[in-house]
Amino acid sequence: MSGGAGRRLKLYVRQGCHLCEDMQDRLRALDSELGLGLEVVDIDRDPELQAFYHTRVPVLATLEGEICEYFLDEVALRRWVAAPAQA
């Protein structure tokens, strides 16, 4: 079982953001291989998230922290998937 299985990724986005759409498309293409369990969160639906992320989207994050922002860092993502889950 890969390290990503059973763990969650959140992709923070906003509507109309072409970088957000690009990262989401790339993550969907990798999902069948990596089993990402991706949750997409629109920051504009939550005032706290909107204030925190503002224009710094997309952001790919885990419970442990952020993997990347603006552009997908596939190396970092694969490293996260391969790593053992934190207890």
Backbone as XML, in Angstrom:
<?xml version="1.0"?>
<chain id="A" units="angstrom">
  <residue number="1" name="MET">
    <atom name="N" x="0.852" y="-1.177" z="0.000"/>
    <atom name="CA" x="0.000" y="0.000" z="0.000"/>
    <atom name="C" x="0.891" y="1.231" z="0.000"/>
  </residue>
  <residue number="2" name="SER">
    <atom name="N" x="0.536" y="2.219" z="-0.812"/>
    <atom name="CA" x="1.340" y="3.432" z="-0.867"/>
    <atom name="C" x="1.107" y="4.272" z="0.374"/>
  </residue>
  <residue number="3" name="GLY">
    <atom name="N" x="2.078" y="5.134" z="0.661"/>
    <atom name="CA" x="1.972" y="6.022" z="1.807"/>
    <atom name="C" x="0.791" y="6.965" z="1.696"/>
  </residue>
  <residue number="4" name="GLY">
    <atom name="N" x="0.350" y="7.279" z="0.478"/>
    <atom name="CA" x="-0.756" y="8.200" z="0.289"/>
    <atom name="C" x="-2.106" y="7.581" z="0.604"/>
  </residue>
  <residue number="5" name="ALA">
    <atom name="N" x="-2.196" y="6.250" z="0.515"/>
    <atom name="CA" x="-3.471" y="5.584" z="0.726"/>
    <atom name="C" x="-3.976" y="5.856" z="2.141"/>
  </residue>
  <residue number="6" name="GLY">
    <atom name="N" x="-5.233" y="6.281" z="2.236"/>
    <atom name="CA" x="-5.832" y="6.533" z="3.536"/>
    <atom name="C" x="-5.510" y="7.900" z="4.099"/>
  </residue>
  <residue number="7" name="ARG">
    <atom name="N" x="-4.580" y="8.618" z="3.498"/>
    <atom name="CA" x="-4.252" y="9.974" z="3.948"/>
    <atom name="C" x="-4.926" y="10.960" z="3.008"/>
  </residue>
  <residue number="8" name="ARG">
    <atom name="N" x="-5.113" y="12.173" z="3.476"/>
    <atom name="CA" x="-5.876" y="13.153" z="2.705"/>
    <atom name="C" x="-5.000" y="14.307" z="2.234"/>
  </residue>
  <residue number="9" name="LEU">
    <atom name="N" x="-5.301" y="14.734" z="1.047"/>
    <atom name="CA" x="-4.718" y="15.936" z="0.475"/>
    <atom name="C" x="-5.829" y="16.950" z="0.294"/>
  </residue>
  <residue number="10" name="LYS">
    <atom name="N" x="-5.525" y="18.206" z="0.547"/>
    <atom name="CA" x="-6.476" y="19.279" z="0.276"/>
    <atom name="C" x="-5.843" y="20.211" z="-0.739"/>
  </residue>
  <residue number="11" name="LEU">
    <atom name="N" x="-6.633" y="20.559" z="-1.726"/>
    <atom name="CA" x="-6.217" y="21.527" z="-2.718"/>
    <atom name="C" x="-7.069" y="22.773" z="-2.523"/>
  </residue>
  <residue number="12" name="TYR">
    <atom name="N" x="-6.431" y="23.846" z="-2.075"/>
    <atom name="CA" x="-7.125" y="25.110" z="-1.854"/>
    <atom name="C" x="-7.110" y="25.896" z="-3.160"/>
  </residue>
  <residue number="13" name="VAL">
    <atom name="N" x="-8.307" y="26.268" z="-3.625"/>
    <atom name="CA" x="-8.484" y="26.917" z="-4.927"/>
    <atom name="C" x="-9.486" y="28.053" z="-4.809"/>
  </residue>
  <residue number="14" name="ARG">
    <atom name="N" x="-9.637" y="28.771" z="-5.916"/>
    <atom name="CA" x="-10.757" y="29.706" z="-6.061"/>
    <atom name="C" x="-11.248" y="29.609" z="-7.492"/>
  </residue>
  <residue number="15" name="GLN">
    <atom name="N" x="-12.515" y="29.903" z="-7.683"/>
    <atom name="CA" x="-13.127" y="29.841" z="-9.005"/>
    <atom name="C" x="-12.474" y="30.852" z="-9.938"/>
  </residue>
  <residue number="16" name="GLY">
    <atom name="N" x="-12.311" y="30.465" z="-11.195"/>
    <atom name="CA" x="-11.748" y="31.354" z="-12.198"/>
    <atom name="C" x="-10.238" y="31.466" z="-12.176"/>
  </residue>
  <residue number="17" name="CYS">
    <atom name="N" x="-9.579" y="30.661" z="-11.366"/>
    <atom name="CA" x="-8.118" y="30.681" z="-11.253"/>
    <atom name="C" x="-7.544" y="29.630" z="-12.203"/>
  </residue>
  <residue number="18" name="HIS">
    <atom name="N" x="-6.857" y="30.076" z="-13.252"/>
    <atom name="CA" x="-6.333" y="29.110" z="-14.225"/>
    <atom name="C" x="-5.234" y="28.239" z="-13.627"/>
  </residue>
  <residue number="19" name="LEU">
    <atom name="N" x="-4.433" y="28.759" z="-12.698"/>
    <atom name="CA" x="-3.422" y="27.921" z="-12.047"/>
    <atom name="C" x="-4.087" y="26.829" z="-11.208"/>
  </residue>
  <residue number="20" name="CYS">
    <atom name="N" x="-5.205" y="27.178" z="-10.562"/>
    <atom name="CA" x="-5.952" y="26.204" z="-9.764"/>
    <atom name="C" x="-6.487" y="25.089" z="-10.653"/>
  </residue>
  <residue number="21" name="GLU">
    <atom name="N" x="-7.048" y="25.471" z="-11.788"/>
    <atom name="CA" x="-7.578" y="24.481" z="-12.726"/>
    <atom name="C" x="-6.470" y="23.583" z="-13.258"/>
  </residue>
  <residue number="22" name="ASP">
    <atom name="N" x="-5.325" y="24.166" z="-13.583"/>
    <atom name="CA" x="-4.200" y="23.379" z="-14.090"/>
    <atom name="C" x="-3.730" y="22.357" z="-13.061"/>
  </residue>
  <residue number="23" name="MET">
    <atom name="N" x="-3.565" y="22.801" z="-11.792"/>
    <atom name="CA" x="-3.089" y="21.872" z="-10.768"/>
    <atom name="C" x="-4.130" y="20.782" z="-10.512"/>
  </residue>
  <residue number="24" name="GLN">
    <atom name="N" x="-5.398" y="21.153" z="-10.478"/>
    <atom name="CA" x="-6.449" y="20.170" z="-10.249"/>
    <atom name="C" x="-6.462" y="19.131" z="-11.371"/>
  </residue>
  <residue number="25" name="ASP">
    <atom name="N" x="-6.308" y="19.553" z="-12.607"/>
    <atom name="CA" x="-6.262" y="18.618" z="-13.736"/>
    <atom name="C" x="-5.078" y="17.670" z="-13.621"/>
  </residue>
  <residue number="26" name="ARG">
    <atom name="N" x="-3.925" y="18.195" z="-13.258"/>
    <atom name="CA" x="-2.726" y="17.347" z="-13.122"/>
    <atom name="C" x="-2.890" y="16.351" z="-11.982"/>
  </residue>
  <residue number="27" name="LEU">
    <atom name="N" x="-3.489" y="16.789" z="-10.887"/>
    <atom name="CA" x="-3.710" y="15.883" z="-9.755"/>
    <atom name="C" x="-4.718" y="14.792" z="-10.108"/>
  </residue>
  <residue number="28" name="ARG">
    <atom name="N" x="-5.759" y="15.147" z="-10.831"/>
    <atom name="CA" x="-6.730" y="14.125" z="-11.261"/>
    <atom name="C" x="-6.065" y="13.089" z="-12.156"/>
  </residue>
  <residue number="29" name="ALA">
    <atom name="N" x="-5.152" y="13.530" z="-13.025"/>
    <atom name="CA" x="-4.449" y="12.601" z="-13.909"/>
    <atom name="C" x="-3.554" y="11.650" z="-13.120"/>
  </residue>
  <residue number="30" name="LEU">
    <atom name="N" x="-3.039" y="12.091" z="-11.983"/>
    <atom name="CA" x="-2.164" y="11.253" z="-11.149"/>
    <atom name="C" x="-2.930" y="10.407" z="-10.139"/>
  </residue>
  <residue number="31" name="ASP">
    <atom name="N" x="-4.200" y="10.718" z="-9.916"/>
    <atom name="CA" x="-4.967" y="10.066" z="-8.860"/>
    <atom name="C" x="-5.059" y="8.552" z="-9.018"/>
  </residue>
  <residue number="32" name="SER">
    <atom name="N" x="-5.290" y="8.071" z="-10.228"/>
    <atom name="CA" x="-5.445" y="6.617" z="-10.399"/>
    <atom name="C" x="-4.132" y="5.892" z="-10.092"/>
  </residue>
  <residue number="33" name="GLU">
    <atom name="N" x="-3.019" y="6.511" z="-10.369"/>
    <atom name="CA" x="-1.715" y="5.902" z="-10.075"/>
    <atom name="C" x="-1.362" y="5.998" z="-8.592"/>
  </residue>
  <residue number="34" name="LEU">
    <atom name="N" x="-1.629" y="7.152" z="-7.990"/>
    <atom name="CA" x="-1.136" y="7.422" z="-6.639"/>
    <atom name="C" x="-2.175" y="7.287" z="-5.540"/>
  </residue>
  <residue number="35" name="GLY">
    <atom name="N" x="-3.457" y="7.229" z="-5.885"/>
    <atom name="CA" x="-4.509" y="7.127" z="-4.863"/>
    <atom name="C" x="-4.470" y="8.297" z="-3.896"/>
  </residue>
  <residue number="36" name="LEU">
    <atom name="N" x="-4.697" y="9.485" z="-4.406"/>
    <atom name="CA" x="-4.439" y="10.698" z="-3.639"/>
    <atom name="C" x="-5.497" y="11.040" z="-2.593"/>
  </residue>
  <residue number="37" name="GLY">
    <atom name="N" x="-6.737" y="10.661" z="-2.789"/>
    <atom name="CA" x="-7.772" y="11.051" z="-1.832"/>
    <atom name="C" x="-7.882" y="12.560" z="-1.734"/>
  </residue>
  <residue number="38" name="LEU">
    <atom name="N" x="-8.012" y="13.210" z="-2.875"/>
    <atom name="CA" x="-7.967" y="14.665" z="-2.956"/>
    <atom name="C" x="-9.307" y="15.300" z="-2.593"/>
  </residue>
  <residue number="39" name="GLU">
    <atom name="N" x="-9.250" y="16.318" z="-1.748"/>
    <atom name="CA" x="-10.412" y="17.152" z="-1.433"/>
    <atom name="C" x="-10.106" y="18.554" z="-1.959"/>
  </residue>
  <residue number="40" name="VAL">
    <atom name="N" x="-10.989" y="19.085" z="-2.782"/>
    <atom name="CA" x="-10.818" y="20.426" z="-3.328"/>
    <atom name="C" x="-11.645" y="21.392" z="-2.478"/>
  </residue>
  <residue number="41" name="VAL">
    <atom name="N" x="-10.999" y="22.459" z="-2.002"/>
    <atom name="CA" x="-11.640" y="23.426" z="-1.114"/>
    <atom name="C" x="-11.597" y="24.803" z="-1.771"/>
  </residue>
  <residue number="42" name="ASP">
    <atom name="N" x="-12.774" y="25.370" z="-2.021"/>
    <atom name="CA" x="-12.881" y="26.712" z="-2.575"/>
    <atom name="C" x="-12.727" y="27.706" z="-1.425"/>
  </residue>
  <residue number="43" name="ILE">
    <atom name="N" x="-11.638" y="28.458" z="-1.419"/>
    <atom name="CA" x="-11.362" y="29.361" z="-0.297"/>
    <atom name="C" x="-12.387" y="30.478" z="-0.183"/>
  </residue>
  <residue number="44" name="ASP">
    <atom name="N" x="-13.060" y="30.799" z="-1.272"/>
    <atom name="CA" x="-14.033" y="31.888" z="-1.235"/>
    <atom name="C" x="-15.319" y="31.511" z="-0.513"/>
  </residue>
  <residue number="45" name="ARG">
    <atom name="N" x="-15.466" y="30.271" z="-0.121"/>
    <atom name="CA" x="-16.644" y="29.831" z="0.647"/>
    <atom name="C" x="-16.421" y="29.946" z="2.153"/>
  </residue>
  <residue number="46" name="ASP">
    <atom name="N" x="-15.192" y="30.322" z="2.551"/>
    <atom name="CA" x="-14.861" y="30.417" z="3.969"/>
    <atom name="C" x="-14.041" y="31.691" z="4.177"/>
  </residue>
  <residue number="47" name="PRO">
    <atom name="N" x="-14.583" y="32.676" z="4.894"/>
    <atom name="CA" x="-13.871" y="33.943" z="5.078"/>
    <atom name="C" x="-12.476" y="33.787" z="5.702"/>
  </residue>
  <residue number="48" name="GLU">
    <atom name="N" x="-12.303" y="32.833" z="6.608"/>
    <atom name="CA" x="-10.988" y="32.629" z="7.222"/>
    <atom name="C" x="-9.979" y="32.101" z="6.202"/>
  </residue>
  <residue number="49" name="LEU">
    <atom name="N" x="-10.400" y="31.136" z="5.386"/>
    <atom name="CA" x="-9.510" y="30.619" z="4.347"/>
    <atom name="C" x="-9.211" y="31.694" z="3.314"/>
  </residue>
  <residue number="50" name="GLN">
    <atom name="N" x="-10.218" y="32.472" z="2.976"/>
    <atom name="CA" x="-10.029" y="33.543" z="2.007"/>
    <atom name="C" x="-9.011" y="34.559" z="2.523"/>
  </residue>
  <residue number="51" name="ALA">
    <atom name="N" x="-9.104" y="34.918" z="3.787"/>
    <atom name="CA" x="-8.157" y="35.867" z="4.373"/>
    <atom name="C" x="-6.752" y="35.266" z="4.463"/>
  </residue>
  <residue number="52" name="PHE">
    <atom name="N" x="-6.666" y="33.981" z="4.778"/>
    <atom name="CA" x="-5.366" y="33.331" z="4.945"/>
    <atom name="C" x="-4.649" y="33.145" z="3.609"/>
  </residue>
  <residue number="53" name="TYR">
    <atom name="N" x="-5.354" y="32.592" z="2.620"/>
    <atom name="CA" x="-4.719" y="32.278" z="1.340"/>
    <atom name="C" x="-4.748" y="33.441" z="0.351"/>
  </residue>
  <residue number="54" name="HIS">
    <atom name="N" x="-5.788" y="34.262" z="0.407"/>
    <atom name="CA" x="-5.961" y="35.431" z="-0.449"/>
    <atom name="C" x="-5.634" y="35.081" z="-1.906"/>
  </residue>
  <residue number="55" name="THR">
    <atom name="N" x="-4.542" y="35.550" z="-2.450"/>
    <atom name="CA" x="-4.182" y="35.239" z="-3.846"/>
    <atom name="C" x="-3.160" y="34.111" z="-3.941"/>
  </residue>
  <residue number="56" name="ARG">
    <atom name="N" x="-2.792" y="33.511" z="-2.833"/>
    <atom name="CA" x="-1.771" y="32.454" z="-2.819"/>
    <atom name="C" x="-2.437" y="31.094" z="-3.053"/>
  </residue>
  <residue number="57" name="VAL">
    <atom name="N" x="-3.049" y="30.938" z="-4.214"/>
    <atom name="CA" x="-3.673" y="29.676" z="-4.600"/>
    <atom name="C" x="-3.212" y="29.327" z="-6.012"/>
  </residue>
  <residue number="58" name="PRO">
    <atom name="N" x="-3.205" y="28.074" z="-6.355"/>
    <atom name="CA" x="-3.593" y="26.930" z="-5.548"/>
    <atom name="C" x="-2.506" y="26.561" z="-4.536"/>
  </residue>
  <residue number="59" name="VAL">
    <atom name="N" x="-2.954" y="25.927" z="-3.459"/>
    <atom name="CA" x="-2.052" y="25.381" z="-2.449"/>
    <atom name="C" x="-2.456" y="23.937" z="-2.225"/>
  </residue>
  <residue number="60" name="LEU">
    <atom name="N" x="-1.486" y="23.031" z="-2.342"/>
    <atom name="CA" x="-1.703" y="21.613" z="-2.068"/>
    <atom name="C" x="-1.149" y="21.323" z="-0.684"/>
  </residue>
  <residue number="61" name="ALA">
    <atom name="N" x="-2.011" y="20.834" z="0.210"/>
    <atom name="CA" x="-1.630" y="20.663" z="1.603"/>
    <atom name="C" x="-2.064" y="19.310" z="2.150"/>
  </residue>
  <residue number="62" name="THR">
    <atom name="N" x="-1.392" y="18.920" z="3.208"/>
    <atom name="CA" x="-1.722" y="17.725" z="3.976"/>
    <atom name="C" x="-1.926" y="18.157" z="5.426"/>
  </residue>
  <residue number="63" name="LEU">
    <atom name="N" x="-2.253" y="17.227" z="6.289"/>
    <atom name="CA" x="-2.344" y="17.540" z="7.714"/>
    <atom name="C" x="-0.986" y="17.955" z="8.262"/>
  </residue>
  <residue number="64" name="GLU">
    <atom name="N" x="0.087" y="17.460" z="7.632"/>
    <atom name="CA" x="1.445" y="17.744" z="8.091"/>
    <atom name="C" x="1.952" y="19.111" z="7.615"/>
  </residue>
  <residue number="65" name="GLY">
    <atom name="N" x="1.361" y="19.667" z="6.567"/>
    <atom name="CA" x="1.823" y="20.950" z="6.047"/>
    <atom name="C" x="1.573" y="21.063" z="4.551"/>
  </residue>
  <residue number="66" name="GLU">
    <atom name="N" x="2.135" y="22.092" z="3.960"/>
    <atom name="CA" x="1.944" y="22.331" z="2.538"/>
    <atom name="C" x="2.978" y="21.586" z="1.708"/>
  </residue>
  <residue number="67" name="ILE">
    <atom name="N" x="2.525" y="21.057" z="0.571"/>
    <atom name="CA" x="3.416" y="20.398" z="-0.371"/>
    <atom name="C" x="3.914" y="21.392" z="-1.411"/>
  </residue>
  <residue number="68" name="CYS">
    <atom name="N" x="3.008" y="22.204" z="-1.946"/>
    <atom name="CA" x="3.402" y="23.173" z="-2.966"/>
    <atom name="C" x="2.303" y="24.215" z="-3.128"/>
  </residue>
  <residue number="69" name="GLU">
    <atom name="N" x="2.671" y="25.285" z="-3.816"/>
    <atom name="CA" x="1.699" y="26.325" z="-4.149"/>
    <atom name="C" x="1.969" y="26.801" z="-5.565"/>
  </residue>
  <residue number="70" name="TYR">
    <atom name="N" x="0.946" y="27.319" z="-6.174"/>
    <atom name="CA" x="0.953" y="27.847" z="-7.545"/>
    <atom name="C" x="1.126" y="26.766" z="-8.615"/>
  </residue>
  <residue number="71" name="PHE">
    <atom name="N" x="2.170" y="25.949" z="-8.513"/>
    <atom name="CA" x="2.438" y="24.911" z="-9.508"/>
    <atom name="C" x="2.669" y="23.586" z="-8.795"/>
  </residue>
  <residue number="72" name="LEU">
    <atom name="N" x="2.225" y="22.494" z="-9.403"/>
    <atom name="CA" x="2.385" y="21.181" z="-8.803"/>
    <atom name="C" x="3.858" y="20.792" z="-8.757"/>
  </residue>
  <residue number="73" name="ASP">
    <atom name="N" x="4.327" y="20.438" z="-7.574"/>
    <atom name="CA" x="5.665" y="19.883" z="-7.385"/>
    <atom name="C" x="5.485" y="18.369" z="-7.300"/>
  </residue>
  <residue number="74" name="GLU">
    <atom name="N" x="5.572" y="17.718" z="-8.464"/>
    <atom name="CA" x="5.297" y="16.278" z="-8.515"/>
    <atom name="C" x="6.312" y="15.479" z="-7.709"/>
  </residue>
  <residue number="75" name="VAL">
    <atom name="N" x="7.556" y="15.929" z="-7.664"/>
    <atom name="CA" x="8.575" y="15.229" z="-6.869"/>
    <atom name="C" x="8.192" y="15.246" z="-5.394"/>
  </residue>
  <residue number="76" name="ALA">
    <atom name="N" x="7.805" y="16.413" z="-4.878"/>
    <atom name="CA" x="7.399" y="16.525" z="-3.477"/>
    <atom name="C" x="6.140" y="15.707" z="-3.205"/>
  </residue>
  <residue number="77" name="LEU">
    <atom name="N" x="5.201" y="15.709" z="-4.143"/>
    <atom name="CA" x="3.981" y="14.916" z="-3.988"/>
    <atom name="C" x="4.302" y="13.432" z="-3.922"/>
  </residue>
  <residue number="78" name="ARG">
    <atom name="N" x="5.141" y="12.958" z="-4.823"/>
    <atom name="CA" x="5.509" y="11.534" z="-4.822"/>
    <atom name="C" x="6.281" y="11.176" z="-3.538"/>
  </residue>
  <residue number="79" name="ARG">
    <atom name="N" x="7.081" y="12.087" z="-3.047"/>
    <atom name="CA" x="7.800" y="11.860" z="-1.791"/>
    <atom name="C" x="6.802" y="11.701" z="-0.647"/>
  </residue>
  <residue number="80" name="TRP">
    <atom name="N" x="5.761" y="12.552" z="-0.624"/>
    <atom name="CA" x="4.741" y="12.456" z="0.411"/>
    <atom name="C" x="3.985" y="11.123" z="0.316"/>
  </residue>
  <residue number="81" name="VAL">
    <atom name="N" x="3.640" y="10.724" z="-0.904"/>
    <atom name="CA" x="2.911" y="9.477" z="-1.106"/>
    <atom name="C" x="3.742" y="8.291" z="-0.624"/>
  </residue>
  <residue number="82" name="ALA">
    <atom name="N" x="5.047" y="8.313" z="-0.895"/>
    <atom name="CA" x="5.926" y="7.188" z="-0.546"/>
    <atom name="C" x="6.277" y="7.138" z="0.938"/>
  </residue>
  <residue number="83" name="ALA">
    <atom name="N" x="6.158" y="8.260" z="1.621"/>
    <atom name="CA" x="6.544" y="8.310" z="3.042"/>
    <atom name="C" x="5.525" y="7.581" z="3.904"/>
  </residue>
  <residue number="84" name="PRO">
    <atom name="N" x="6.002" y="6.976" z="4.987"/>
    <atom name="CA" x="5.061" y="6.334" z="5.921"/>
    <atom name="C" x="4.144" y="7.379" z="6.562"/>
  </residue>
  <residue number="85" name="ALA">
    <atom name="N" x="2.922" y="6.971" z="6.839"/>
    <atom name="CA" x="1.953" y="7.871" z="7.478"/>
    <atom name="C" x="2.422" y="8.237" z="8.865"/>
  </residue>
  <residue number="86" name="GLN">
    <atom name="N" x="2.179" y="9.500" z="9.245"/>
    <atom name="CA" x="2.476" y="9.955" z="10.605"/>
    <atom name="C" x="1.456" y="9.349" z="11.550"/>
  </residue>
  <residue number="87" name="ALA">
    <atom name="N" x="1.909" y="8.899" z="12.696"/>
    <atom name="CA" x="0.995" y="8.291" z="13.680"/>
    <atom name="C" x="0.272" y="9.336" z="14.477"/>
  </residue>
</chain>
